[in-house]
Amino acid sequence: MLDIKQSALLKTSSYINGNWHPSNTTFDVSNPAIDEVIAQVCDASVEQAILAVRSAKKAFKAWSTMPANERATLLRNWFNLMMEHQDDLARILTLEQGKPLAEAKGEIAYGASFIEWFAEEGKRVYGDTIPSLSAKQKIVVIKQAVGVVAAITPWNFPNAMIARKAAAALAAGCTFVVRPATQTPLSALAMAELAEQAGIPAGVFNVVVGQDAKGIGEVFTTHTDVAKFTFTGSTAVGKSLIKQCASGVKKVSMELGGNAPFIVFNDADIEEAVKGAINSKYRNAGQTCVCTNRIFVQKDVLASFTEKFTDAVNHLHVGNGIDDNIQIGPMISSEAVENVTKLVNDSIKQGAVLNTGGKPHKAGSHFFQPTILTQVTQDMPVARNEIFGPVSPIISFDTESDAIAMANDTEYGLAAYFYARDIGRVWRVAEALDFGMVGINEGLISNAAAPFGGVKQSGSGREGSKYGLDDYLEIKYLCMGGISD
């Protein structure tokens, strides 16, 4: 039905301890582009979540003591299989999430790149020797896997958000249990099938697909066998989960909401700034945590940028992600469309001017027109809230210091972008922006070699890069006495 070449990739039940677990109840997974059911997935219970955690705990000793190069070989097998089945994985992703097929293929490669990266990086978990204050002692520092890692991941990147957590965890020697979003479980289950084919032992990688978010979340955040919890999602939900983890003093990493500024200075290459803004704003229909949320343009170039940007936006093709030449697919739900519509309308009531778009798109009930609002001010809803949709509010500014102050005027601190050519300005602005990641003359900044994460209420910890293993490791200090007579 879904036109998948490898039917084994289409799984509809949770993967726990190397087995596919049915349940008495199911829930529907729908294609947001056409609002039709594409699969019925077994609804996992809290008891099955507990079983997954216990299975991961049981598998931990053998996995954590396996030589790093052997773990690396299995991870490399997993990477190879993901790339071998990239087309099928991308199609599954597009059908359940909606993003254009070309973007989905890019996500599969992006997610797989973390598995490839950490397959190698896991072999470089080095310790230290520290000069002792006594000739009779030697001080050694080693790093060890934290234990069982539980994760909750979102629907907007159903492959990559799992891959970049699981890859680091498994490379470090941890075992892993994930609850994917119920809107997009098929991608996670396909990953589990390939993990099994890659030879990753039972209990090391587990996927629990269930609608009981509260109950499964409590298992993941409070069960004594879980050593670390990691979450990607909204700041509000993240705060609640952190509180739950506090009872067990669990190691926690969070990748939460964003309100990314995109600043265009008067010395910028305007053509390149327009390209960067299109890439950063409209990818995945604006449903990304690092997506541009506020566009600040210096008054000297406001008219030029707005004209060119509007022309580019008006040429974006909206439609079903499976179709050819589509650049913007559907939003995840009708509720998401309603939320974006309200943000736009409320901002217009407060004085924003609709430049283009501004309404649900004729392509279907889950589509929204690529939109630009001008004459936006900092206090309007589209500037204060994470939009999570294809809407660009443009705000003008006078001076460099004004731009920095306006960009930093948010509780979020995930990603920021700016375009400028003056080297002094580049350095000053990059240092002054209170964000964990800054794109300079670049609208696409994510890759496996770079540390992904934010500051302030956008979270804690980093994913990807050599720093990405740190959240999955504990430092152990060994003091050895009796070395000399």
C-alpha positions as CSV (number, residue, x, y, z in Angstrom):
1,M,0.0,0.0,0.0
2,L,2.8,2.4,0.8
3,D,4.9,1.4,-2.1
4,I,7.9,0.3,0.0
5,K,10.4,-2.0,-1.6
6,Q,11.4,-3.7,1.6
7,S,8.2,-4.7,3.3
8,A,10.2,-5.8,6.4
9,L,10.7,-2.1,7.2
10,L,7.0,-1.6,7.8
11,K,6.6,-2.6,11.5
12,T,3.5,-1.8,13.6
13,S,4.4,-2.9,17.1
14,S,7.0,-2.0,19.7
15,Y,10.5,-3.5,19.6
16,I,11.6,-4.7,23.0
17,N,14.5,-7.0,23.9
18,G,14.8,-8.1,20.3
19,N,11.1,-9.0,19.8
20,W,8.1,-7.3,18.3
21,H,5.4,-6.9,20.9
22,P,1.8,-6.8,20.0
23,S,-1.0,-5.3,22.1
24,N,-4.7,-5.5,22.4
25,T,-5.3,-2.0,21.2
26,T,-4.1,0.0,18.2
27,F,-4.0,3.6,17.1
28,D,-4.1,5.2,13.6
29,V,-1.1,6.8,11.9
30,S,-2.2,9.2,9.2
31,N,-0.6,10.9,6.2
32,P,-1.0,14.6,7.0
33,A,-1.0,15.6,3.3
34,I,-4.2,13.7,2.6
35,D,-5.5,13.1,6.1
36,E,-5.8,9.3,5.5
37,V,-4.8,6.4,7.7
38,I,-1.7,4.7,6.5
39,A,-1.2,2.2,9.3
40,Q,-2.6,0.9,12.6
41,V,0.1,0.6,15.3
42,C,-0.1,-1.5,18.4
43,D,-0.5,0.8,21.5
44,A,2.1,-0.1,24.0
45,S,1.3,-0.1,27.7
46,V,3.1,1.2,30.7
47,E,4.0,-2.4,31.6
48,Q,5.7,-2.8,28.2
49,A,7.6,0.4,28.8
50,I,8.8,-1.1,32.1
51,L,9.8,-4.3,30.3
52,A,11.8,-2.3,27.8
53,V,13.7,-0.6,30.6
54,R,14.4,-3.8,32.4
55,S,15.6,-5.4,29.2
56,A,17.9,-2.6,28.5
57,K,19.3,-2.9,32.1
58,K,19.9,-6.6,31.6
59,A,21.7,-6.0,28.3
60,F,23.8,-3.2,29.7
61,K,26.7,-5.2,31.2
62,A,27.5,-7.1,28.1
63,W,27.2,-4.1,25.8
64,S,29.1,-1.7,28.0
65,T,32.0,-4.2,28.4
66,M,32.2,-5.0,24.7
67,P,35.3,-3.6,23.1
68,A,34.6,-0.2,21.6
69,N,35.8,-1.3,18.2
70,E,33.3,-4.2,18.2
71,R,30.5,-1.8,19.1
72,A,31.7,0.5,16.3
73,T,31.5,-2.3,13.8
74,L,27.8,-2.9,14.7
75,L,27.0,0.8,14.5
76,R,28.7,1.0,11.1
77,N,26.6,-1.9,9.9
78,W,23.5,0.0,11.1
79,F,24.7,3.1,9.2
80,N,25.3,1.1,6.0
81,L,21.8,-0.4,6.2
82,M,20.2,3.0,6.7
83,M,21.9,4.4,3.6
84,E,21.1,1.2,1.6
85,H,17.5,1.6,2.4
86,Q,17.5,5.4,2.2
87,D,14.7,5.6,-0.4
88,D,12.3,3.4,1.6
89,L,13.1,5.1,4.9
90,A,12.5,8.5,3.3
91,R,9.2,7.4,1.8
92,I,8.0,6.1,5.1
93,L,9.0,9.4,6.7
94,T,7.2,11.5,4.2
95,L,4.0,9.5,4.3
96,E,3.7,9.8,8.1
97,Q,5.3,13.3,8.6
98,G,4.6,15.1,5.4
99,K,7.9,16.8,4.5
100,P,8.9,16.7,0.8
101,L,10.6,13.5,-0.2
102,A,13.9,15.3,-1.1
103,E,14.0,16.7,2.5
104,A,13.1,13.3,3.9
105,K,16.0,11.7,2.0
106,G,18.2,14.4,3.4
107,E,17.0,13.6,7.0
108,I,17.8,9.9,6.6
109,A,21.4,10.8,5.5
110,Y,21.6,13.3,8.3
111,G,20.4,10.8,10.9
112,A,22.7,8.1,9.6
113,S,25.7,10.5,9.7
114,F,25.4,10.5,13.5
115,I,25.6,6.8,13.6
116,E,28.7,6.9,11.3
117,W,30.3,9.7,13.4
118,F,29.8,8.0,16.8
119,A,30.8,4.6,15.5
120,E,34.3,6.2,15.2
121,E,34.1,8.6,18.1
122,G,33.2,5.9,20.5
123,K,36.7,4.5,20.0
124,R,38.2,7.7,21.4
125,V,36.8,7.8,24.9
126,Y,40.0,8.7,26.5
127,G,40.9,9.0,30.2
128,D,43.7,10.9,32.0
129,T,46.5,10.4,34.4
130,I,47.0,13.3,36.9
131,P,50.2,14.1,38.8
132,S,49.8,13.1,42.4
133,L,50.8,15.0,45.5
134,S,52.3,11.9,46.9
135,A,55.0,9.5,45.5
136,K,53.0,6.7,46.9
137,Q,49.9,7.4,44.8
138,K,48.9,7.5,41.2
139,I,45.7,9.3,40.0
140,V,43.8,7.9,37.0
141,V,40.6,9.1,35.5
142,I,38.5,6.8,33.4
143,K,35.1,7.3,31.6
144,Q,32.3,4.7,31.8
145,A,28.9,4.5,30.3
146,V,26.1,5.9,32.5
147,G,23.8,3.0,32.0
148,V,20.3,2.8,30.6
149,V,19.3,5.8,28.6
150,A,15.6,6.7,28.1
151,A,14.5,9.1,25.4
152,I,11.4,10.9,24.1
153,T,11.6,12.3,20.6
154,P,9.4,14.5,18.5
155,W,7.5,14.1,15.2
156,N,9.3,16.8,13.2
157,F,12.5,14.8,12.6
158,P,11.3,11.2,13.4
159,N,14.5,9.6,12.2
160,A,17.3,12.1,13.0
161,M,16.2,13.0,16.5
162,I,16.4,9.3,17.5
163,A,19.6,8.6,15.6
164,R,21.7,11.4,17.1
165,K,20.7,10.3,20.6
166,A,20.9,6.6,20.1
167,A,24.2,6.7,18.2
168,A,26.0,8.6,21.0
169,A,24.4,6.4,23.7
170,L,25.3,3.1,22.1
171,A,28.8,4.2,21.1
172,A,29.5,5.2,24.7
173,G,28.3,1.7,25.9
174,C,24.8,2.6,27.1
175,T,21.7,0.8,26.2
176,F,18.7,2.7,24.9
177,V,14.9,2.9,25.2
178,V,12.9,5.5,23.1
179,R,9.3,6.6,22.9
180,P,8.8,8.2,19.5
181,A,6.0,10.6,18.8
182,T,2.7,8.7,18.1
183,Q,2.2,10.8,14.9
184,T,5.4,9.3,13.4
185,P,6.2,5.9,14.9
186,L,6.9,4.1,11.6
187,S,10.3,5.7,11.1
188,A,11.4,4.6,14.6
189,L,10.2,1.0,14.1
190,A,12.0,0.8,10.7
191,M,15.2,1.9,12.4
192,A,14.7,-0.9,15.0
193,E,14.3,-3.4,12.2
194,L,17.6,-2.3,10.6
195,A,19.3,-2.3,14.0
196,E,18.4,-5.9,14.4
197,Q,19.6,-6.7,10.9
198,A,22.9,-4.9,11.8
199,G,23.5,-7.3,14.6
200,I,22.9,-5.0,17.5
201,P,22.1,-7.4,20.4
202,A,18.6,-7.8,22.0
203,G,17.9,-5.2,24.6
204,V,20.4,-2.6,23.5
205,F,18.0,-0.6,21.3
206,N,14.3,-0.6,22.2
207,V,11.3,1.3,20.8
208,V,8.2,1.7,22.8
209,V,5.3,3.1,20.8
210,G,2.3,4.1,23.0
211,Q,-0.3,6.8,23.4
212,D,0.0,7.0,27.2
213,A,2.5,9.8,27.1
214,K,2.1,10.6,30.8
215,G,2.5,6.9,32.0
216,I,5.4,6.0,29.7
217,G,7.0,9.3,30.5
218,E,6.8,8.6,34.2
219,V,8.5,5.2,33.7
220,F,11.3,6.8,31.7
221,T,11.9,9.6,34.2
222,T,11.4,7.8,37.5
223,H,12.3,4.1,37.0
224,T,15.4,3.2,39.1
225,D,17.0,1.3,36.2
226,V,17.1,4.5,34.0
227,A,20.4,6.4,34.6
228,K,19.9,9.1,32.0
229,F,16.9,10.8,30.4
230,T,17.0,12.8,27.2
231,F,14.2,14.8,25.5
232,T,13.6,16.9,22.4
233,G,10.4,18.9,22.4
234,S,8.8,22.0,23.9
235,T,10.2,23.9,26.8
236,A,7.0,23.5,28.8
237,V,7.0,19.7,28.6
238,G,10.8,19.6,29.1
239,K,10.4,21.5,32.4
240,S,7.9,19.0,33.7
241,L,10.1,16.1,32.7
242,I,13.1,17.6,34.4
243,K,11.1,17.8,37.6
244,Q,10.2,14.1,37.4
245,C,13.8,13.2,36.8
246,A,14.8,15.1,39.9
247,S,13.4,12.5,42.3
248,G,16.0,10.0,41.1
249,V,18.7,12.6,40.5
250,K,19.0,11.3,36.9
251,K,21.5,12.7,34.4
252,V,19.4,14.8,32.0
253,S,19.9,16.5,28.6
254,M,17.3,18.7,27.0
255,E,16.9,20.1,23.5
256,L,13.9,22.4,23.8
257,G,12.1,25.3,22.1
258,G,13.6,28.1,20.1
259,N,13.0,31.7,18.8
260,A,15.8,32.0,16.4
261,P,16.7,35.5,15.1
262,F,17.9,36.0,11.5
263,I,19.7,39.3,11.2
264,V,20.5,41.0,7.9
265,F,23.0,43.8,8.2
266,N,23.5,46.6,5.7
267,D,26.9,45.1,4.5
268,A,25.3,41.7,3.9
269,D,25.2,40.0,0.5
270,I,21.4,40.3,0.1
271,E,21.0,37.6,-2.5
272,E,22.8,35.1,-0.2
273,A,20.8,36.4,2.8
274,V,17.6,35.6,1.0
275,K,18.7,32.1,0.1
276,G,19.8,31.5,3.7
277,A,16.5,32.8,5.1
278,I,14.5,30.5,2.7
279,N,16.5,27.5,3.8
280,S,16.3,28.3,7.5
281,K,12.7,29.4,7.6
282,Y,10.7,27.2,5.2
283,R,12.4,23.8,5.6
284,N,9.9,21.3,6.9
285,A,7.2,23.9,6.5
286,G,8.8,25.9,9.3
287,Q,8.4,23.1,11.8
288,T,12.0,22.9,13.1
289,C,13.4,24.0,16.5
290,V,16.3,25.8,14.9
291,C,14.0,27.4,12.3
292,T,14.3,31.2,11.8
293,N,11.5,32.8,13.8
294,R,12.2,36.5,13.6
295,I,13.9,38.3,10.7
296,F,15.7,41.5,11.6
297,V,16.7,43.7,8.7
298,Q,18.7,46.9,8.9
299,K,16.7,49.9,7.5
300,D,19.3,50.6,4.8
301,V,18.5,47.3,3.1
302,L,15.0,46.7,4.3
303,A,13.3,47.4,1.0
304,S,15.8,45.5,-1.1
305,F,15.7,42.4,1.1
306,T,11.9,42.4,1.5
307,E,11.4,42.6,-2.3
308,K,13.8,39.8,-3.1
309,F,12.6,37.6,-0.2
310,T,9.0,38.0,-1.1
311,D,9.7,37.0,-4.7
312,A,11.5,33.9,-3.5
313,V,8.7,33.0,-1.1
314,N,6.1,33.4,-3.8
315,H,7.9,30.9,-6.0
316,L,7.9,28.1,-3.3
317,H,5.8,25.1,-4.4
318,V,3.4,23.7,-1.8
319,G,1.8,20.3,-1.9
320,N,2.0,16.6,-1.1
321,G,5.6,15.7,-0.2
322,I,5.4,12.6,-2.3
323,D,4.9,14.7,-5.5
324,D,7.8,16.0,-7.6
325,N,9.2,19.5,-7.1
326,I,7.5,20.2,-3.8
327,Q,9.3,22.5,-1.4
328,I,6.7,22.9,1.4
329,G,4.6,20.0,2.6
330,P,1.7,19.9,5.1
331,M,1.8,20.9,8.7
332,I,1.5,18.0,11.1
333,S,-2.2,18.6,12.0
334,S,-5.2,20.8,11.6
335,E,-4.5,22.1,15.1
336,A,-1.1,23.3,14.0
337,V,-2.7,25.2,11.1
338,E,-5.1,26.8,13.6
339,N,-2.3,27.8,15.9
340,V,-0.3,29.5,13.1
341,T,-3.5,31.2,11.7
342,K,-4.2,32.7,15.2
343,L,-0.6,33.9,15.5
344,V,-0.8,35.6,12.2
345,N,-4.3,37.1,12.7
346,D,-3.5,38.4,16.2
347,S,-0.3,40.1,15.0
348,I,-2.2,41.7,12.1
349,K,-4.7,43.1,14.6
350,Q,-1.8,44.6,16.5
351,G,-0.5,46.4,13.4
352,A,1.5,43.9,11.4
353,V,1.1,44.1,7.6
354,L,0.4,41.0,5.5
355,N,2.9,41.0,2.7
356,T,2.0,37.6,1.2
357,G,0.2,34.4,2.2
358,G,-1.5,34.5,5.6
359,K,-4.2,31.8,5.1
360,P,-4.6,28.0,5.0
361,H,-3.5,26.7,1.6
362,K,-5.9,25.2,-0.9
363,A,-3.7,22.1,-1.1
364,G,-5.6,20.6,1.9
365,S,-6.7,21.1,5.5
366,H,-3.1,20.7,6.9
367,F,-1.4,23.2,4.6
368,F,-0.7,26.8,5.3
369,Q,0.5,29.4,2.7
370,P,4.1,30.6,2.9
371,T,3.7,33.9,4.7
372,I,5.5,37.2,5.2
373,L,4.5,39.8,7.7
374,T,6.1,43.3,7.7
375,Q,6.1,46.2,10.1
376,V,6.3,43.7,12.9
377,T,7.3,44.8,16.4
378,Q,8.9,42.8,19.2
379,D,5.8,42.6,21.3
380,M,3.6,40.9,18.7
381,P,2.7,37.2,19.0
382,V,4.7,36.2,16.0
383,A,7.8,37.7,17.6
384,R,7.3,36.5,21.2
385,N,6.2,32.9,20.4
386,E,7.8,30.0,18.6
387,I,5.8,30.0,15.3
388,F,6.5,26.4,14.1
389,G,5.0,27.1,10.8
390,P,5.8,28.8,7.4
391,V,5.5,32.4,8.6
392,S,8.2,35.1,8.4
393,P,7.9,38.2,10.5
394,I,10.2,41.0,9.3
395,I,11.4,43.6,11.9
396,S,13.5,46.6,11.0
397,F,16.4,47.9,13.1
398,D,18.8,50.9,13.1
399,T,22.1,49.9,14.7
400,E,24.2,46.8,15.4
401,S,23.6,47.2,19.1
402,D,19.8,47.4,18.5
403,A,19.9,44.2,16.5
404,I,21.8,42.4,19.2
405,A,19.5,43.6,22.0
406,M,16.4,42.7,20.0
407,A,17.7,39.2,19.1
408,N,18.6,38.4,22.7
409,D,15.2,39.6,24.0
410,T,13.8,36.1,24.4
411,E,13.9,33.4,27.0
412,Y,15.1,31.0,24.3
413,G,18.7,30.5,23.2
414,L,19.0,27.6,20.7
415,A,20.0,29.0,17.3
416,A,20.7,32.4,15.7
417,Y,21.7,33.5,12.2
418,F,23.2,36.7,10.7
419,Y,24.5,37.9,7.5
420,A,27.4,40.5,7.3
421,R,30.7,40.9,5.6
422,D,32.7,43.1,7.9
423,I,35.0,40.8,9.9
424,G,34.9,43.0,13.0
425,R,31.1,43.0,13.0
426,V,31.1,39.2,12.4
427,W,33.2,38.6,15.6
428,R,31.4,41.1,17.8
429,V,27.9,39.9,16.9
430,A,28.8,36.2,17.1
431,E,30.1,36.7,20.6
432,A,27.2,38.9,21.7
433,L,24.3,36.7,20.7
434,D,23.0,34.6,23.6
435,F,22.5,31.4,21.6
436,G,24.1,27.9,21.6
437,M,24.6,27.9,17.8
438,V,25.2,30.8,15.4
439,G,25.1,30.6,11.7
440,I,27.2,33.3,10.0
441,N,26.3,33.8,6.4
442,E,24.8,30.3,6.5
443,G,21.2,29.2,7.0
444,L,21.8,25.5,7.4
445,I,24.1,24.7,10.3
446,S,23.4,21.2,11.6
447,N,25.9,18.4,11.0
448,A,27.2,15.4,13.0
449,A,30.6,17.0,13.6
450,A,29.2,20.1,15.4
451,P,27.8,20.4,18.9
452,F,24.0,20.8,18.7
453,G,22.2,22.5,21.6
454,G,21.1,25.7,23.3
455,V,21.3,27.9,26.3
456,K,18.8,29.6,28.6
457,Q,15.4,27.9,28.3
458,S,16.3,26.1,25.1
459,G,17.9,23.3,27.1
460,S,21.1,21.8,28.3
461,G,23.7,19.4,26.9
462,R,25.0,18.9,23.4
463,E,24.3,16.3,20.7
464,G,26.7,15.5,17.9
465,S,30.5,16.3,17.8
466,K,33.2,15.0,20.1
467,Y,31.2,16.7,23.0
468,G,28.1,14.6,22.2
469,L,29.5,11.6,24.1
470,D,29.9,13.5,27.4
471,D,26.3,13.3,28.4
472,Y,26.4,9.5,28.1
473,L,29.5,9.0,30.2
474,E,30.5,9.2,33.9
475,I,33.9,10.3,35.0
476,K,35.5,7.9,37.6
477,Y,38.5,8.9,39.6
478,L,40.9,6.1,40.7
479,C,43.4,6.8,43.5
480,M,45.9,4.0,43.7
481,G,48.1,3.9,46.8
482,G,51.1,1.8,47.8
483,I,52.9,2.5,44.5
484,S,56.3,3.0,46.1
485,D,58.0,1.7,49.2
